[in-house]
Each structure stands twice: as C-alpha cells, then as structure tokens.
Amino acid sequence: MECYCNSQKLFKNCCEPYIKGIKNAPTAETLMRSRYSAYATHQADYLVATTHISQRNLHSKEDILLWATSNQWQKLEVLKSTSTTVEFKAYYLNQNKQQHIHHEFSSFVQEEGNWYYVDGDYY
C-alpha cells in the first residue's frame, strides 16, 4: 500500500516504522509526514508522543482521535520545509463529505535525537 504522506513509497517503507516506534524520524519533515499518516491511520498515541512536552496539555488523546477519525484524509502536499519548519496542506473530507484543506506552517524541535511537533499557524 502506498504511504498516506504522498511520498510515492510504500507505507511499510515510509511512515509505518516511525509510527510503530521502530525508527525515529530523522528530520522535521519526516516527522510531519509520519504525523499526517498517523492521523490517516488513527494512531493517537504516536501523535501525543511526538507532540512536544510543553504542548501536550493542549492536545488530549481523545480530541486527537476524534479529529483523526471524523475526517477522511485524502492527500498531503508539502509546500516547503526547513530544518525546523514545514509548511503543508492536508486535504480531507469532513463527516459531511465536504472537501477541506488544512494549511499549516508548523514548528518542530529536536531534543535528545527525537523530533517533536511544537505548534503551527493555520491559514
């Protein structure tokens, strides 16, 4: 199966090893892509674990799972990335099957060899 993150790679060779904890994401963009795939596959534990500790109280596991499961994730488009930021568009259908685009400029930080999502600006 092709990866949800639109990398043109197989899921098992792309985001799945990060989501399963077999490997750590090597870059902020890789982490962001794997987080998108985690939304698409409803992996709330991974999403919580890869959110920076300073931000975790703002995102409950229940809310993350509700957001992940109430939408049908269609496609990810990475617009640009730096070593610590990623701008992307996530295309999805809401529960009423209406098309939406989540456009975000996200910030990431690396601590002790692990990347974490910090926050984002939405457009």
PyMOL CGO cylinders between C-alpha atoms (Angstrom):
from pymol import cmd
from pymol.cgo import CYLINDER

trace = [
    CYLINDER, 0.00, 0.00, 0.00, 1.29, 3.47, -0.92, 0.3, 1, 1, 1, 1, 1, 1,
    CYLINDER, 1.29, 3.47, -0.92, 2.10, 5.74, 2.01, 0.3, 1, 1, 1, 1, 1, 1,
    CYLINDER, 2.10, 5.74, 2.01, -0.52, 8.24, 3.14, 0.3, 1, 1, 1, 1, 1, 1,
    CYLINDER, -0.52, 8.24, 3.14, 2.06, 11.05, 3.16, 0.3, 1, 1, 1, 1, 1, 1,
    CYLINDER, 2.06, 11.05, 3.16, 2.21, 11.12, -0.64, 0.3, 1, 1, 1, 1, 1, 1,
    CYLINDER, 2.21, 11.12, -0.64, 5.92, 10.18, -0.77, 0.3, 1, 1, 1, 1, 1, 1,
    CYLINDER, 5.92, 10.18, -0.77, 5.34, 7.62, -3.56, 0.3, 1, 1, 1, 1, 1, 1,
    CYLINDER, 5.34, 7.62, -3.56, 6.87, 4.99, -1.26, 0.3, 1, 1, 1, 1, 1, 1,
    CYLINDER, 6.87, 4.99, -1.26, 5.17, 2.02, 0.36, 0.3, 1, 1, 1, 1, 1, 1,
    CYLINDER, 5.17, 2.02, 0.36, 3.71, 2.73, 3.81, 0.3, 1, 1, 1, 1, 1, 1,
    CYLINDER, 3.71, 2.73, 3.81, 5.76, -0.10, 5.34, 0.3, 1, 1, 1, 1, 1, 1,
    CYLINDER, 5.76, -0.10, 5.34, 8.96, 1.50, 3.97, 0.3, 1, 1, 1, 1, 1, 1,
    CYLINDER, 8.96, 1.50, 3.97, 8.00, 5.10, 4.74, 0.3, 1, 1, 1, 1, 1, 1,
    CYLINDER, 8.00, 5.10, 4.74, 5.96, 6.26, 7.75, 0.3, 1, 1, 1, 1, 1, 1,
    CYLINDER, 5.96, 6.26, 7.75, 4.98, 2.96, 9.35, 0.3, 1, 1, 1, 1, 1, 1,
    CYLINDER, 4.98, 2.96, 9.35, 8.39, 2.30, 11.02, 0.3, 1, 1, 1, 1, 1, 1,
    CYLINDER, 8.39, 2.30, 11.02, 8.20, 5.71, 12.72, 0.3, 1, 1, 1, 1, 1, 1,
    CYLINDER, 8.20, 5.71, 12.72, 4.59, 5.25, 13.85, 0.3, 1, 1, 1, 1, 1, 1,
    CYLINDER, 4.59, 5.25, 13.85, 5.40, 1.79, 15.23, 0.3, 1, 1, 1, 1, 1, 1,
    CYLINDER, 5.40, 1.79, 15.23, 8.46, 3.11, 17.08, 0.3, 1, 1, 1, 1, 1, 1,
    CYLINDER, 8.46, 3.11, 17.08, 10.92, 1.00, 15.09, 0.3, 1, 1, 1, 1, 1, 1,
    CYLINDER, 10.92, 1.00, 15.09, 12.81, 4.11, 13.93, 0.3, 1, 1, 1, 1, 1, 1,
    CYLINDER, 12.81, 4.11, 13.93, 12.96, 7.78, 14.91, 0.3, 1, 1, 1, 1, 1, 1,
    CYLINDER, 12.96, 7.78, 14.91, 12.11, 10.34, 12.27, 0.3, 1, 1, 1, 1, 1, 1,
    CYLINDER, 12.11, 10.34, 12.27, 15.42, 11.82, 11.05, 0.3, 1, 1, 1, 1, 1, 1,
    CYLINDER, 15.42, 11.82, 11.05, 14.06, 15.27, 10.09, 0.3, 1, 1, 1, 1, 1, 1,
    CYLINDER, 14.06, 15.27, 10.09, 11.22, 17.65, 10.94, 0.3, 1, 1, 1, 1, 1, 1,
    CYLINDER, 11.22, 17.65, 10.94, 9.64, 16.99, 7.53, 0.3, 1, 1, 1, 1, 1, 1,
    CYLINDER, 9.64, 16.99, 7.53, 9.79, 13.24, 8.03, 0.3, 1, 1, 1, 1, 1, 1,
    CYLINDER, 9.79, 13.24, 8.03, 8.13, 13.65, 11.42, 0.3, 1, 1, 1, 1, 1, 1,
    CYLINDER, 8.13, 13.65, 11.42, 5.41, 15.85, 9.93, 0.3, 1, 1, 1, 1, 1, 1,
    CYLINDER, 5.41, 15.85, 9.93, 4.76, 13.31, 7.16, 0.3, 1, 1, 1, 1, 1, 1,
    CYLINDER, 4.76, 13.31, 7.16, 4.56, 10.48, 9.68, 0.3, 1, 1, 1, 1, 1, 1,
    CYLINDER, 4.56, 10.48, 9.68, 2.16, 12.51, 11.82, 0.3, 1, 1, 1, 1, 1, 1,
    CYLINDER, 2.16, 12.51, 11.82, -0.10, 13.01, 8.81, 0.3, 1, 1, 1, 1, 1, 1,
    CYLINDER, -0.10, 13.01, 8.81, -0.01, 9.25, 8.22, 0.3, 1, 1, 1, 1, 1, 1,
    CYLINDER, -0.01, 9.25, 8.22, -0.79, 8.74, 11.90, 0.3, 1, 1, 1, 1, 1, 1,
    CYLINDER, -0.79, 8.74, 11.90, -3.91, 10.90, 11.52, 0.3, 1, 1, 1, 1, 1, 1,
    CYLINDER, -3.91, 10.90, 11.52, -4.91, 8.88, 8.45, 0.3, 1, 1, 1, 1, 1, 1,
    CYLINDER, -4.91, 8.88, 8.45, -4.45, 5.61, 10.37, 0.3, 1, 1, 1, 1, 1, 1,
    CYLINDER, -4.45, 5.61, 10.37, -5.86, 6.89, 13.69, 0.3, 1, 1, 1, 1, 1, 1,
    CYLINDER, -5.86, 6.89, 13.69, -2.65, 6.44, 15.71, 0.3, 1, 1, 1, 1, 1, 1,
    CYLINDER, -2.65, 6.44, 15.71, -3.35, 8.92, 18.52, 0.3, 1, 1, 1, 1, 1, 1,
    CYLINDER, -3.35, 8.92, 18.52, -0.63, 7.52, 20.82, 0.3, 1, 1, 1, 1, 1, 1,
    CYLINDER, -0.63, 7.52, 20.82, 2.02, 8.39, 18.24, 0.3, 1, 1, 1, 1, 1, 1,
    CYLINDER, 2.02, 8.39, 18.24, 0.57, 11.87, 17.78, 0.3, 1, 1, 1, 1, 1, 1,
    CYLINDER, 0.57, 11.87, 17.78, 0.67, 12.51, 21.52, 0.3, 1, 1, 1, 1, 1, 1,
    CYLINDER, 0.67, 12.51, 21.52, 4.19, 11.08, 21.85, 0.3, 1, 1, 1, 1, 1, 1,
    CYLINDER, 4.19, 11.08, 21.85, 5.52, 13.26, 19.01, 0.3, 1, 1, 1, 1, 1, 1,
    CYLINDER, 5.52, 13.26, 19.01, 3.97, 16.47, 20.38, 0.3, 1, 1, 1, 1, 1, 1,
    CYLINDER, 3.97, 16.47, 20.38, 6.47, 18.48, 22.41, 0.3, 1, 1, 1, 1, 1, 1,
    CYLINDER, 6.47, 18.48, 22.41, 6.00, 18.04, 26.16, 0.3, 1, 1, 1, 1, 1, 1,
    CYLINDER, 6.00, 18.04, 26.16, 5.37, 21.80, 26.54, 0.3, 1, 1, 1, 1, 1, 1,
    CYLINDER, 5.37, 21.80, 26.54, 2.31, 21.48, 24.28, 0.3, 1, 1, 1, 1, 1, 1,
    CYLINDER, 2.31, 21.48, 24.28, 0.83, 18.11, 25.26, 0.3, 1, 1, 1, 1, 1, 1,
    CYLINDER, 0.83, 18.11, 25.26, -1.66, 19.55, 27.74, 0.3, 1, 1, 1, 1, 1, 1,
    CYLINDER, -1.66, 19.55, 27.74, -3.23, 21.50, 24.84, 0.3, 1, 1, 1, 1, 1, 1,
    CYLINDER, -3.23, 21.50, 24.84, -3.99, 18.33, 22.84, 0.3, 1, 1, 1, 1, 1, 1,
    CYLINDER, -3.99, 18.33, 22.84, -5.81, 15.48, 24.57, 0.3, 1, 1, 1, 1, 1, 1,
    CYLINDER, -5.81, 15.48, 24.57, -5.57, 11.99, 23.13, 0.3, 1, 1, 1, 1, 1, 1,
    CYLINDER, -5.57, 11.99, 23.13, -9.38, 11.91, 22.88, 0.3, 1, 1, 1, 1, 1, 1,
    CYLINDER, -9.38, 11.91, 22.88, -9.52, 15.16, 20.88, 0.3, 1, 1, 1, 1, 1, 1,
    CYLINDER, -9.52, 15.16, 20.88, -6.73, 13.98, 18.57, 0.3, 1, 1, 1, 1, 1, 1,
    CYLINDER, -6.73, 13.98, 18.57, -8.50, 10.68, 17.96, 0.3, 1, 1, 1, 1, 1, 1,
    CYLINDER, -8.50, 10.68, 17.96, -11.81, 12.45, 17.31, 0.3, 1, 1, 1, 1, 1, 1,
    CYLINDER, -11.81, 12.45, 17.31, -10.17, 14.77, 14.74, 0.3, 1, 1, 1, 1, 1, 1,
    CYLINDER, -10.17, 14.77, 14.74, -8.39, 11.82, 13.11, 0.3, 1, 1, 1, 1, 1, 1,
    CYLINDER, -8.39, 11.82, 13.11, -11.46, 9.59, 12.86, 0.3, 1, 1, 1, 1, 1, 1,
    CYLINDER, -11.46, 9.59, 12.86, -14.09, 12.20, 11.97, 0.3, 1, 1, 1, 1, 1, 1,
    CYLINDER, -14.09, 12.20, 11.97, -12.27, 13.12, 8.75, 0.3, 1, 1, 1, 1, 1, 1,
    CYLINDER, -12.27, 13.12, 8.75, -11.25, 11.15, 5.68, 0.3, 1, 1, 1, 1, 1, 1,
    CYLINDER, -11.25, 11.15, 5.68, -7.67, 12.12, 4.92, 0.3, 1, 1, 1, 1, 1, 1,
    CYLINDER, -7.67, 12.12, 4.92, -7.18, 12.47, 1.16, 0.3, 1, 1, 1, 1, 1, 1,
    CYLINDER, -7.18, 12.47, 1.16, -3.72, 13.84, 0.40, 0.3, 1, 1, 1, 1, 1, 1,
    CYLINDER, -3.72, 13.84, 0.40, -0.71, 15.62, 1.85, 0.3, 1, 1, 1, 1, 1, 1,
    CYLINDER, -0.71, 15.62, 1.85, 1.14, 18.33, -0.03, 0.3, 1, 1, 1, 1, 1, 1,
    CYLINDER, 1.14, 18.33, -0.03, 4.41, 19.65, 1.44, 0.3, 1, 1, 1, 1, 1, 1,
    CYLINDER, 4.41, 19.65, 1.44, 4.89, 23.22, 0.21, 0.3, 1, 1, 1, 1, 1, 1,
    CYLINDER, 4.89, 23.22, 0.21, 8.27, 23.96, 1.80, 0.3, 1, 1, 1, 1, 1, 1,
    CYLINDER, 8.27, 23.96, 1.80, 10.42, 22.88, 4.67, 0.3, 1, 1, 1, 1, 1, 1,
    CYLINDER, 10.42, 22.88, 4.67, 13.49, 23.99, 6.59, 0.3, 1, 1, 1, 1, 1, 1,
    CYLINDER, 13.49, 23.99, 6.59, 15.40, 22.14, 9.29, 0.3, 1, 1, 1, 1, 1, 1,
    CYLINDER, 15.40, 22.14, 9.29, 12.78, 23.14, 11.91, 0.3, 1, 1, 1, 1, 1, 1,
    CYLINDER, 12.78, 23.14, 11.91, 9.64, 24.16, 9.98, 0.3, 1, 1, 1, 1, 1, 1,
    CYLINDER, 9.64, 24.16, 9.98, 7.25, 22.62, 7.47, 0.3, 1, 1, 1, 1, 1, 1,
    CYLINDER, 7.25, 22.62, 7.47, 4.51, 24.32, 5.50, 0.3, 1, 1, 1, 1, 1, 1,
    CYLINDER, 4.51, 24.32, 5.50, 1.91, 21.89, 4.19, 0.3, 1, 1, 1, 1, 1, 1,
    CYLINDER, 1.91, 21.89, 4.19, -1.64, 21.38, 3.02, 0.3, 1, 1, 1, 1, 1, 1,
    CYLINDER, -1.64, 21.38, 3.02, -3.62, 18.38, 4.24, 0.3, 1, 1, 1, 1, 1, 1,
    CYLINDER, -3.62, 18.38, 4.24, -6.69, 17.64, 2.13, 0.3, 1, 1, 1, 1, 1, 1,
    CYLINDER, -6.69, 17.64, 2.13, -9.60, 15.88, 3.78, 0.3, 1, 1, 1, 1, 1, 1,
    CYLINDER, -9.60, 15.88, 3.78, -13.34, 15.26, 3.70, 0.3, 1, 1, 1, 1, 1, 1,
    CYLINDER, -13.34, 15.26, 3.70, -15.23, 16.14, 6.86, 0.3, 1, 1, 1, 1, 1, 1,
    CYLINDER, -15.23, 16.14, 6.86, -18.02, 13.99, 8.29, 0.3, 1, 1, 1, 1, 1, 1,
    CYLINDER, -18.02, 13.99, 8.29, -20.46, 15.59, 5.82, 0.3, 1, 1, 1, 1, 1, 1,
    CYLINDER, -20.46, 15.59, 5.82, -18.16, 14.62, 2.93, 0.3, 1, 1, 1, 1, 1, 1,
    CYLINDER, -18.16, 14.62, 2.93, -17.26, 18.27, 2.29, 0.3, 1, 1, 1, 1, 1, 1,
    CYLINDER, -17.26, 18.27, 2.29, -13.74, 18.93, 0.95, 0.3, 1, 1, 1, 1, 1, 1,
    CYLINDER, -13.74, 18.93, 0.95, -11.45, 20.94, 3.23, 0.3, 1, 1, 1, 1, 1, 1,
    CYLINDER, -11.45, 20.94, 3.23, -7.80, 21.96, 3.24, 0.3, 1, 1, 1, 1, 1, 1,
    CYLINDER, -7.80, 21.96, 3.24, -5.81, 22.29, 6.45, 0.3, 1, 1, 1, 1, 1, 1,
    CYLINDER, -5.81, 22.29, 6.45, -2.98, 24.71, 5.54, 0.3, 1, 1, 1, 1, 1, 1,
    CYLINDER, -2.98, 24.71, 5.54, -0.37, 24.95, 8.29, 0.3, 1, 1, 1, 1, 1, 1,
    CYLINDER, -0.37, 24.95, 8.29, 3.09, 26.35, 8.92, 0.3, 1, 1, 1, 1, 1, 1,
    CYLINDER, 3.09, 26.35, 8.92, 4.44, 24.04, 11.65, 0.3, 1, 1, 1, 1, 1, 1,
    CYLINDER, 4.44, 24.04, 11.65, 7.40, 24.38, 14.00, 0.3, 1, 1, 1, 1, 1, 1,
    CYLINDER, 7.40, 24.38, 14.00, 9.44, 21.45, 15.28, 0.3, 1, 1, 1, 1, 1, 1,
    CYLINDER, 9.44, 21.45, 15.28, 12.26, 20.96, 17.75, 0.3, 1, 1, 1, 1, 1, 1,
    CYLINDER, 12.26, 20.96, 17.75, 14.79, 18.17, 18.14, 0.3, 1, 1, 1, 1, 1, 1,
    CYLINDER, 14.79, 18.17, 18.14, 15.68, 17.01, 21.64, 0.3, 1, 1, 1, 1, 1, 1,
    CYLINDER, 15.68, 17.01, 21.64, 17.95, 14.07, 22.50, 0.3, 1, 1, 1, 1, 1, 1,
    CYLINDER, 17.95, 14.07, 22.50, 17.75, 12.78, 18.94, 0.3, 1, 1, 1, 1, 1, 1,
    CYLINDER, 17.75, 12.78, 18.94, 13.94, 12.91, 18.69, 0.3, 1, 1, 1, 1, 1, 1,
    CYLINDER, 13.94, 12.91, 18.69, 11.86, 15.38, 16.70, 0.3, 1, 1, 1, 1, 1, 1,
    CYLINDER, 11.86, 15.38, 16.70, 8.70, 16.89, 18.19, 0.3, 1, 1, 1, 1, 1, 1,
    CYLINDER, 8.70, 16.89, 18.19, 5.85, 18.99, 16.84, 0.3, 1, 1, 1, 1, 1, 1,
    CYLINDER, 5.85, 18.99, 16.84, 5.70, 22.27, 18.77, 0.3, 1, 1, 1, 1, 1, 1,
    CYLINDER, 5.70, 22.27, 18.77, 2.94, 24.35, 17.18, 0.3, 1, 1, 1, 1, 1, 1,
    CYLINDER, 2.94, 24.35, 17.18, 1.61, 25.76, 13.95, 0.3, 1, 1, 1, 1, 1, 1,
    CYLINDER, 1.61, 25.76, 13.95, 0.00, 28.74, 12.28, 0.3, 1, 1, 1, 1, 1, 1,
    CYLINDER, 0.00, 28.74, 12.28, -3.10, 27.96, 10.23, 0.3, 1, 1, 1, 1, 1, 1,
    CYLINDER, -3.10, 27.96, 10.23, -4.19, 29.73, 7.07, 0.3, 1, 1, 1, 1, 1, 1,
]
cmd.load_cgo(trace, "trace")
